[in-house]
């Protein structure tokens, strides 16, 4: 039963981070423009493109690891990839939470917490 729940959480995380990565890749300029304005009054104001690139790379790693983790669970060949996918997902979400708190976007920070809870559940179940 835990494998089914874990697989569902990994699918959720994979969809979240692969779609987010897709949007960053194909709408890079729009994202950078919006984020420069969002972080204009923070210490991140001059490093938005670099920070976004780091987040993009970690999101893609997270999503790919989660997909491979689902395959591992379905084939009963292990849990390692899913576990690391969940860990990387938590790291991405913590990075985003830090940014939202820094920008004083408390509603945005609250939204990230909603994603963080299932990510931590996946880490716990896959450990």
mmCIF file of the C-alpha atoms, coordinates in Angstrom:
data_MODEL
# 
_entry.id   MODEL 
# 
loop_
_atom_site.group_PDB 
_atom_site.id 
_atom_site.type_symbol 
_atom_site.label_atom_id 
_atom_site.label_alt_id 
_atom_site.label_comp_id 
_atom_site.label_asym_id 
_atom_site.label_entity_id 
_atom_site.label_seq_id 
_atom_site.pdbx_PDB_ins_code 
_atom_site.Cartn_x 
_atom_site.Cartn_y 
_atom_site.Cartn_z 
_atom_site.occupancy 
_atom_site.B_iso_or_equiv 
_atom_site.pdbx_formal_charge 
_atom_site.auth_seq_id 
_atom_site.auth_comp_id 
_atom_site.auth_asym_id 
_atom_site.auth_atom_id 
_atom_site.pdbx_PDB_model_num 
ATOM 1   C CA . UNK A 1 1   ? 0.000  0.000  0.000   1.00 0.00 ? 1   UNK A CA 1 
ATOM 2   C CA . UNK A 1 2   ? 2.835  2.403  0.812   1.00 0.00 ? 2   UNK A CA 1 
ATOM 3   C CA . UNK A 1 3   ? 4.268  1.770  -2.669  1.00 0.00 ? 3   UNK A CA 1 
ATOM 4   C CA . UNK A 1 4   ? 1.031  2.944  -4.288  1.00 0.00 ? 4   UNK A CA 1 
ATOM 5   C CA . UNK A 1 5   ? 0.929  6.086  -2.160  1.00 0.00 ? 5   UNK A CA 1 
ATOM 6   C CA . UNK A 1 6   ? 4.629  6.689  -2.789  1.00 0.00 ? 6   UNK A CA 1 
ATOM 7   C CA . UNK A 1 7   ? 4.163  6.252  -6.544  1.00 0.00 ? 7   UNK A CA 1 
ATOM 8   C CA . UNK A 1 8   ? 1.256  8.716  -6.537  1.00 0.00 ? 8   UNK A CA 1 
ATOM 9   C CA . UNK A 1 9   ? 3.337  11.269 -4.642  1.00 0.00 ? 9   UNK A CA 1 
ATOM 10  C CA . UNK A 1 10  ? 6.237  10.800 -7.034  1.00 0.00 ? 10  UNK A CA 1 
ATOM 11  C CA . UNK A 1 11  ? 3.914  11.282 -10.012 1.00 0.00 ? 11  UNK A CA 1 
ATOM 12  C CA . UNK A 1 12  ? 2.612  14.469 -8.373  1.00 0.00 ? 12  UNK A CA 1 
ATOM 13  C CA . UNK A 1 13  ? 6.159  15.757 -7.829  1.00 0.00 ? 13  UNK A CA 1 
ATOM 14  C CA . UNK A 1 14  ? 7.289  14.739 -11.330 1.00 0.00 ? 14  UNK A CA 1 
ATOM 15  C CA . UNK A 1 15  ? 4.373  16.588 -12.924 1.00 0.00 ? 15  UNK A CA 1 
ATOM 16  C CA . UNK A 1 16  ? 4.987  19.626 -10.748 1.00 0.00 ? 16  UNK A CA 1 
ATOM 17  C CA . UNK A 1 17  ? 8.682  19.964 -11.475 1.00 0.00 ? 17  UNK A CA 1 
ATOM 18  C CA . UNK A 1 18  ? 8.777  18.825 -15.097 1.00 0.00 ? 18  UNK A CA 1 
ATOM 19  C CA . UNK A 1 19  ? 6.010  21.261 -16.025 1.00 0.00 ? 19  UNK A CA 1 
ATOM 20  C CA . UNK A 1 20  ? 7.702  24.024 -14.059 1.00 0.00 ? 20  UNK A CA 1 
ATOM 21  C CA . UNK A 1 21  ? 10.970 23.270 -15.837 1.00 0.00 ? 21  UNK A CA 1 
ATOM 22  C CA . UNK A 1 22  ? 9.205  23.259 -19.203 1.00 0.00 ? 22  UNK A CA 1 
ATOM 23  C CA . UNK A 1 23  ? 7.708  26.685 -18.495 1.00 0.00 ? 23  UNK A CA 1 
ATOM 24  C CA . UNK A 1 24  ? 11.082 28.071 -17.443 1.00 0.00 ? 24  UNK A CA 1 
ATOM 25  C CA . UNK A 1 25  ? 12.764 26.775 -20.596 1.00 0.00 ? 25  UNK A CA 1 
ATOM 26  C CA . UNK A 1 26  ? 10.136 27.874 -23.093 1.00 0.00 ? 26  UNK A CA 1 
ATOM 27  C CA . UNK A 1 27  ? 9.150  31.130 -21.358 1.00 0.00 ? 27  UNK A CA 1 
ATOM 28  C CA . UNK A 1 28  ? 12.576 32.089 -20.024 1.00 0.00 ? 28  UNK A CA 1 
ATOM 29  C CA . UNK A 1 29  ? 12.426 35.817 -20.838 1.00 0.00 ? 29  UNK A CA 1 
ATOM 30  C CA . UNK A 1 30  ? 8.958  36.225 -19.349 1.00 0.00 ? 30  UNK A CA 1 
ATOM 31  C CA . UNK A 1 31  ? 9.998  34.402 -16.184 1.00 0.00 ? 31  UNK A CA 1 
ATOM 32  C CA . UNK A 1 32  ? 13.182 36.438 -15.766 1.00 0.00 ? 32  UNK A CA 1 
ATOM 33  C CA . UNK A 1 33  ? 11.298 39.675 -16.352 1.00 0.00 ? 33  UNK A CA 1 
ATOM 34  C CA . UNK A 1 34  ? 8.602  38.850 -13.798 1.00 0.00 ? 34  UNK A CA 1 
ATOM 35  C CA . UNK A 1 35  ? 11.111 37.592 -11.229 1.00 0.00 ? 35  UNK A CA 1 
ATOM 36  C CA . UNK A 1 36  ? 13.357 40.650 -11.590 1.00 0.00 ? 36  UNK A CA 1 
ATOM 37  C CA . UNK A 1 37  ? 10.384 42.770 -10.615 1.00 0.00 ? 37  UNK A CA 1 
ATOM 38  C CA . UNK A 1 38  ? 9.372  40.322 -7.865  1.00 0.00 ? 38  UNK A CA 1 
ATOM 39  C CA . UNK A 1 39  ? 12.858 40.415 -6.299  1.00 0.00 ? 39  UNK A CA 1 
ATOM 40  C CA . UNK A 1 40  ? 13.654 44.085 -7.062  1.00 0.00 ? 40  UNK A CA 1 
ATOM 41  C CA . UNK A 1 41  ? 13.904 45.010 -3.375  1.00 0.00 ? 41  UNK A CA 1 
ATOM 42  C CA . UNK A 1 42  ? 15.880 41.954 -2.250  1.00 0.00 ? 42  UNK A CA 1 
ATOM 43  C CA . UNK A 1 43  ? 19.467 40.754 -2.257  1.00 0.00 ? 43  UNK A CA 1 
ATOM 44  C CA . UNK A 1 44  ? 18.564 38.556 -5.252  1.00 0.00 ? 44  UNK A CA 1 
ATOM 45  C CA . UNK A 1 45  ? 17.795 41.528 -7.532  1.00 0.00 ? 45  UNK A CA 1 
ATOM 46  C CA . UNK A 1 46  ? 21.084 41.233 -9.467  1.00 0.00 ? 46  UNK A CA 1 
ATOM 47  C CA . UNK A 1 47  ? 21.213 37.441 -9.667  1.00 0.00 ? 47  UNK A CA 1 
ATOM 48  C CA . UNK A 1 48  ? 17.733 36.465 -10.858 1.00 0.00 ? 48  UNK A CA 1 
ATOM 49  C CA . UNK A 1 49  ? 18.814 34.714 -14.104 1.00 0.00 ? 49  UNK A CA 1 
ATOM 50  C CA . UNK A 1 50  ? 21.497 32.682 -12.327 1.00 0.00 ? 50  UNK A CA 1 
ATOM 51  C CA . UNK A 1 51  ? 19.179 31.759 -9.454  1.00 0.00 ? 51  UNK A CA 1 
ATOM 52  C CA . UNK A 1 52  ? 16.478 30.777 -11.940 1.00 0.00 ? 52  UNK A CA 1 
ATOM 53  C CA . UNK A 1 53  ? 18.947 28.614 -13.873 1.00 0.00 ? 53  UNK A CA 1 
ATOM 54  C CA . UNK A 1 54  ? 19.963 26.820 -10.661 1.00 0.00 ? 54  UNK A CA 1 
ATOM 55  C CA . UNK A 1 55  ? 16.318 26.234 -9.787  1.00 0.00 ? 55  UNK A CA 1 
ATOM 56  C CA . UNK A 1 56  ? 15.569 25.008 -13.321 1.00 0.00 ? 56  UNK A CA 1 
ATOM 57  C CA . UNK A 1 57  ? 18.386 22.454 -13.183 1.00 0.00 ? 57  UNK A CA 1 
ATOM 58  C CA . UNK A 1 58  ? 17.267 21.171 -9.776  1.00 0.00 ? 58  UNK A CA 1 
ATOM 59  C CA . UNK A 1 59  ? 13.631 20.999 -10.905 1.00 0.00 ? 59  UNK A CA 1 
ATOM 60  C CA . UNK A 1 60  ? 14.557 18.913 -13.947 1.00 0.00 ? 60  UNK A CA 1 
ATOM 61  C CA . UNK A 1 61  ? 16.710 16.612 -11.818 1.00 0.00 ? 61  UNK A CA 1 
ATOM 62  C CA . UNK A 1 62  ? 13.843 16.278 -9.328  1.00 0.00 ? 62  UNK A CA 1 
ATOM 63  C CA . UNK A 1 63  ? 11.283 15.487 -11.993 1.00 0.00 ? 63  UNK A CA 1 
ATOM 64  C CA . UNK A 1 64  ? 13.457 12.961 -13.796 1.00 0.00 ? 64  UNK A CA 1 
ATOM 65  C CA . UNK A 1 65  ? 14.407 11.196 -10.554 1.00 0.00 ? 65  UNK A CA 1 
ATOM 66  C CA . UNK A 1 66  ? 10.726 11.021 -9.584  1.00 0.00 ? 66  UNK A CA 1 
ATOM 67  C CA . UNK A 1 67  ? 9.780  9.476  -12.953 1.00 0.00 ? 67  UNK A CA 1 
ATOM 68  C CA . UNK A 1 68  ? 12.542 6.889  -12.632 1.00 0.00 ? 68  UNK A CA 1 
ATOM 69  C CA . UNK A 1 69  ? 11.438 6.338  -9.029  1.00 0.00 ? 69  UNK A CA 1 
ATOM 70  C CA . UNK A 1 70  ? 7.899  5.518  -10.160 1.00 0.00 ? 70  UNK A CA 1 
ATOM 71  C CA . UNK A 1 71  ? 9.291  3.035  -12.675 1.00 0.00 ? 71  UNK A CA 1 
ATOM 72  C CA . UNK A 1 72  ? 11.424 1.487  -9.929  1.00 0.00 ? 72  UNK A CA 1 
ATOM 73  C CA . UNK A 1 73  ? 8.411  1.127  -7.647  1.00 0.00 ? 73  UNK A CA 1 
ATOM 74  C CA . UNK A 1 74  ? 6.260  -0.373 -10.401 1.00 0.00 ? 74  UNK A CA 1 
ATOM 75  C CA . UNK A 1 75  ? 8.939  -2.912 -11.316 1.00 0.00 ? 75  UNK A CA 1 
ATOM 76  C CA . UNK A 1 76  ? 9.757  -3.568 -7.649  1.00 0.00 ? 76  UNK A CA 1 
ATOM 77  C CA . UNK A 1 77  ? 13.434 -2.891 -8.350  1.00 0.00 ? 77  UNK A CA 1 
ATOM 78  C CA . UNK A 1 78  ? 14.087 -0.411 -5.561  1.00 0.00 ? 78  UNK A CA 1 
ATOM 79  C CA . UNK A 1 79  ? 13.195 2.943  -4.076  1.00 0.00 ? 79  UNK A CA 1 
ATOM 80  C CA . UNK A 1 80  ? 16.439 4.892  -4.333  1.00 0.00 ? 80  UNK A CA 1 
ATOM 81  C CA . UNK A 1 81  ? 15.589 7.078  -7.321  1.00 0.00 ? 81  UNK A CA 1 
ATOM 82  C CA . UNK A 1 82  ? 12.223 8.034  -5.857  1.00 0.00 ? 82  UNK A CA 1 
ATOM 83  C CA . UNK A 1 83  ? 13.826 8.821  -2.517  1.00 0.00 ? 83  UNK A CA 1 
ATOM 84  C CA . UNK A 1 84  ? 16.388 11.115 -4.129  1.00 0.00 ? 84  UNK A CA 1 
ATOM 85  C CA . UNK A 1 85  ? 13.694 12.638 -6.333  1.00 0.00 ? 85  UNK A CA 1 
ATOM 86  C CA . UNK A 1 86  ? 11.715 13.484 -3.210  1.00 0.00 ? 86  UNK A CA 1 
ATOM 87  C CA . UNK A 1 87  ? 14.844 14.926 -1.525  1.00 0.00 ? 87  UNK A CA 1 
ATOM 88  C CA . UNK A 1 88  ? 15.627 17.106 -4.549  1.00 0.00 ? 88  UNK A CA 1 
ATOM 89  C CA . UNK A 1 89  ? 11.980 18.175 -4.650  1.00 0.00 ? 89  UNK A CA 1 
ATOM 90  C CA . UNK A 1 90  ? 12.221 19.312 -1.030  1.00 0.00 ? 90  UNK A CA 1 
ATOM 91  C CA . UNK A 1 91  ? 15.409 21.245 -1.822  1.00 0.00 ? 91  UNK A CA 1 
ATOM 92  C CA . UNK A 1 92  ? 13.674 23.008 -4.747  1.00 0.00 ? 92  UNK A CA 1 
ATOM 93  C CA . UNK A 1 93  ? 10.705 23.891 -2.585  1.00 0.00 ? 93  UNK A CA 1 
ATOM 94  C CA . UNK A 1 94  ? 12.927 25.201 0.207   1.00 0.00 ? 94  UNK A CA 1 
ATOM 95  C CA . UNK A 1 95  ? 14.759 27.378 -2.313  1.00 0.00 ? 95  UNK A CA 1 
ATOM 96  C CA . UNK A 1 96  ? 11.435 28.746 -3.551  1.00 0.00 ? 96  UNK A CA 1 
ATOM 97  C CA . UNK A 1 97  ? 10.178 29.255 0.001   1.00 0.00 ? 97  UNK A CA 1 
ATOM 98  C CA . UNK A 1 98  ? 13.323 31.222 0.822   1.00 0.00 ? 98  UNK A CA 1 
ATOM 99  C CA . UNK A 1 99  ? 12.771 33.416 -2.230  1.00 0.00 ? 99  UNK A CA 1 
ATOM 100 C CA . UNK A 1 100 ? 9.117  34.054 -1.458  1.00 0.00 ? 100 UNK A CA 1 
ATOM 101 C CA . UNK A 1 101 ? 9.874  34.933 2.156   1.00 0.00 ? 101 UNK A CA 1 
ATOM 102 C CA . UNK A 1 102 ? 12.723 37.191 1.028   1.00 0.00 ? 102 UNK A CA 1 
ATOM 103 C CA . UNK A 1 103 ? 10.350 38.991 -1.350  1.00 0.00 ? 103 UNK A CA 1 
ATOM 104 C CA . UNK A 1 104 ? 7.788  39.198 1.460   1.00 0.00 ? 104 UNK A CA 1 
ATOM 105 C CA . UNK A 1 105 ? 5.292  37.273 -0.676  1.00 0.00 ? 105 UNK A CA 1 
ATOM 106 C CA . UNK A 1 106 ? 3.660  35.444 2.197   1.00 0.00 ? 106 UNK A CA 1 
ATOM 107 C CA . UNK A 1 107 ? 0.766  34.086 0.106   1.00 0.00 ? 107 UNK A CA 1 
ATOM 108 C CA . UNK A 1 108 ? 3.282  32.602 -2.320  1.00 0.00 ? 108 UNK A CA 1 
ATOM 109 C CA . UNK A 1 109 ? 5.228  31.125 0.588   1.00 0.00 ? 109 UNK A CA 1 
ATOM 110 C CA . UNK A 1 110 ? 2.046  29.564 1.964   1.00 0.00 ? 110 UNK A CA 1 
ATOM 111 C CA . UNK A 1 111 ? 1.384  27.937 -1.402  1.00 0.00 ? 111 UNK A CA 1 
ATOM 112 C CA . UNK A 1 112 ? 4.847  26.381 -1.428  1.00 0.00 ? 112 UNK A CA 1 
ATOM 113 C CA . UNK A 1 113 ? 4.183  24.813 1.967   1.00 0.00 ? 113 UNK A CA 1 
ATOM 114 C CA . UNK A 1 114 ? 1.215  22.996 0.391   1.00 0.00 ? 114 UNK A CA 1 
ATOM 115 C CA . UNK A 1 115 ? 3.661  21.326 -2.025  1.00 0.00 ? 115 UNK A CA 1 
ATOM 116 C CA . UNK A 1 116 ? 6.285  20.748 0.661   1.00 0.00 ? 116 UNK A CA 1 
ATOM 117 C CA . UNK A 1 117 ? 4.047  18.537 2.806   1.00 0.00 ? 117 UNK A CA 1 
ATOM 118 C CA . UNK A 1 118 ? 3.588  15.761 0.207   1.00 0.00 ? 118 UNK A CA 1 
ATOM 119 C CA . UNK A 1 119 ? 7.273  16.023 -0.739  1.00 0.00 ? 119 UNK A CA 1 
ATOM 120 C CA . UNK A 1 120 ? 8.281  15.352 2.867   1.00 0.00 ? 120 UNK A CA 1 
ATOM 121 C CA . UNK A 1 121 ? 5.759  12.498 3.021   1.00 0.00 ? 121 UNK A CA 1 
ATOM 122 C CA . UNK A 1 122 ? 7.458  10.963 -0.024  1.00 0.00 ? 122 UNK A CA 1 
ATOM 123 C CA . UNK A 1 123 ? 10.873 11.282 1.631   1.00 0.00 ? 123 UNK A CA 1 
ATOM 124 C CA . UNK A 1 124 ? 9.520  9.586  4.762   1.00 0.00 ? 124 UNK A CA 1 
ATOM 125 C CA . UNK A 1 125 ? 7.791  6.718  2.922   1.00 0.00 ? 125 UNK A CA 1 
ATOM 126 C CA . UNK A 1 126 ? 10.683 6.074  0.570   1.00 0.00 ? 126 UNK A CA 1 
ATOM 127 C CA . UNK A 1 127 ? 13.400 6.197  3.229   1.00 0.00 ? 127 UNK A CA 1 
# 
